[in-house]
Amino acid sequence: MSKSVFYHAGCPVCVSAEQDLVDLIGADQVEIVHLGETKNRIAEAEKLGVKSVPALVTPNGHALHINFGASLADVKG
């Protein structure tokens, strides 16, 4: 993985965290994945250790959970 991946579900907590992350590390250094719109990537997020969103997976594979917006079970619906 060459850049970080930010997984979120579109809630206000997630959107706020997304804006802060982009401001901190730059839009070219993070891929934004809205799991509510791209449910086919939920399994990928789980495999990388994401348990809730918003979460940032670093290039070296660490899943960093930011606040608590929703569990992945909630996102799956």
C-alpha positions as CSV (number, residue, x, y, z in Angstrom):
1,M,0.0,0.0,0.0
2,S,1.6,3.3,-1.1
3,K,-0.8,5.7,0.6
4,S,-3.2,5.7,3.5
5,V,-6.9,4.6,3.0
6,F,-9.6,6.4,4.9
7,Y,-12.8,4.4,5.3
8,H,-16.0,6.1,6.4
9,A,-19.8,5.8,6.1
10,G,-20.7,9.4,5.4
11,C,-21.9,10.4,8.9
12,P,-21.1,13.9,10.3
13,V,-18.3,12.4,12.4
14,C,-16.8,10.7,9.4
15,V,-17.0,13.7,7.1
16,S,-15.4,16.0,9.7
17,A,-12.6,13.4,10.2
18,E,-12.1,13.2,6.4
19,Q,-11.7,16.9,6.1
20,D,-9.2,17.0,9.0
21,L,-7.1,14.1,7.6
22,V,-7.0,15.6,4.1
23,D,-5.9,18.9,5.6
24,L,-3.2,17.2,7.7
25,I,-1.7,14.7,5.3
26,G,-2.8,16.0,1.9
27,A,-5.4,14.7,-0.6
28,D,-2.7,13.0,-2.7
29,Q,-1.6,10.9,0.3
30,V,-4.9,9.4,1.2
31,E,-7.6,7.4,-0.7
32,I,-11.1,8.2,0.6
33,V,-13.5,5.2,0.6
34,H,-17.2,5.8,1.4
35,L,-18.4,2.4,2.5
36,G,-22.0,3.4,2.3
37,E,-21.6,4.0,-1.4
38,T,-19.0,1.2,-2.1
39,K,-20.2,-1.7,0.0
40,N,-18.1,-4.0,-2.1
41,R,-15.1,-2.7,-0.2
42,I,-16.4,-3.6,3.3
43,A,-14.7,-7.0,3.2
44,E,-11.4,-5.3,2.2
45,A,-11.7,-2.9,5.2
46,E,-12.4,-5.9,7.5
47,K,-9.4,-7.8,6.2
48,L,-7.2,-4.7,7.0
49,G,-8.4,-4.6,10.6
50,V,-11.1,-2.0,10.4
51,K,-13.8,-2.6,13.0
52,S,-15.6,0.8,12.9
53,V,-15.6,3.9,10.9
54,P,-14.1,6.4,10.5
55,A,-10.8,4.6,10.3
56,L,-7.5,5.2,8.6
57,V,-5.3,2.4,7.4
58,T,-1.7,3.5,7.1
59,P,0.6,2.5,4.3
60,N,2.3,-0.1,6.6
61,G,-1.1,-1.7,7.4
62,H,-2.0,-0.2,10.8
63,A,-5.8,0.4,11.2
64,L,-6.3,3.6,13.2
65,H,-9.8,4.1,14.5
66,I,-10.9,7.7,14.8
67,N,-13.7,8.5,17.2
68,F,-16.7,6.2,16.7
69,G,-19.2,6.8,14.0
70,A,-20.5,3.2,13.3
71,S,-19.4,-0.4,13.5
72,L,-18.8,-2.2,10.2
73,A,-21.8,-4.4,11.2
74,D,-24.0,-1.2,11.1
75,V,-22.5,-0.2,7.8
76,K,-23.3,-3.6,6.3
77,G,-26.9,-3.0,7.2
